[in-house]
Amino acid sequence: MDKINKNIIFSIIVPVYNVEGYLNQCIDSILIQSFSNFELILVNDGSTDGSLAICSEYKSRDERIQLVDKKNGGAADSRNHGLSKALGQYVIFVDGDDFWSGDFVLNEMALLIKNNDFDIIIHEESRYFSSNNIKCKYNQNKLKQKSGNFENDALDLIYYHLYASSPWDKIIKRSILISNDLFFPLHLKYEDMEWCANLMNHINTYCIYSKSFYMYRQLRVGSEVYSMNEQAVLDIYLSVKKGLIQIENNKETLQLALKNYWSFYYVVILMHFDKLSSNNKKALIKELSSWKNLISSGRNLTVDKVNLFYKILPFSLLPKFMSIYAKMNLFYKKTKL
């Protein structure tokens, strides 16, 4: 592809770190797309396995591929490097251990953009346990409408987890990201939360893509599910605290939607409260208790479920109960592998 003379529609950014067992499937699922006007930016984040060699081999075969090789800095740093190199009208993020299903994705996205020029296209993921066990919740079927003004519909999008803290379930106008300096914050384990919250203030129009093509690999060793530790919980706590403080600085029409957004991650803190040291538990419990109004109905599907238990349990018992629930949920997922 001649990048000087041809206008690139999509920049697909893939952070790569020690995923040699999955990377071929990820890259192949992108390169087989029937729509060819895209660039694929592979960002090797200091991998110590064979990932860099795989990226290099693909780059030698396809001129649409850019390869960035850098020192390890985490997924946020990799995405930022990719975004700084991107030339496309729209940016798509893909994790190196995930993949797409079907060769139609970019073609149908291009048609949506051509007809409507949306700021963002949101899609639901399929949770990939194995080739014989793939689950998609299809919460979009509960929406009254699937396109329009983002601010007007943000409450429903957050309630049904259509708008969540994942960069890979969004196709976004690059101009929005660049003009508003929407790069990922560094030195946080779950930087996606803050980035997605900030993005909300810069979206005017949206649509929901109907097909669940993104295969989100579950319970891979080395993934975030396996690395949830005390520092991760503290990072989430700091992000929630910062987000709640900043709500009043956001657009008035989005303030309640953002509060509902952060309420989900407040619940995540409670679910993993047992991973904190005794000192940190004592330091945080008073502030967490002061946020308990976040556990109220109508915020999102997950908080609604927690609210049912909170009606019969005092807050002092809720973190312990939620940590037991989290362990049971993880065990259930492992049985699906």
ABEGO torsion letter per residue (X at the ends): XBAAABBBABBBBBBBBGAAAAAAAAAAAAAABABABBBBBBBBBGBABAAAAAAAAAAAABAABBBBBBBBAEAAAAAAAAAAABABABBBBBBAABBBBEAAAAAAAAAAAAAAGBABBBBBBBBBABAABBBBAGAAAABABABEBAAAAAAAAAAAGABBBBAAABBBBAAAAAAAGBBBBBGBABAAAAAAAAAAAABABBBBBABBABBBBBGBBGBAAAABBAAAAAAAAAAAAAAAAAAAABBAAAAAAAAAAAAAAAAAAAAAAAABBAAAAAAAAAAAAAAAAABBBGABAAAAAAAAAAAABBAAAAAAAAAAAAAAAAAAAAAAX
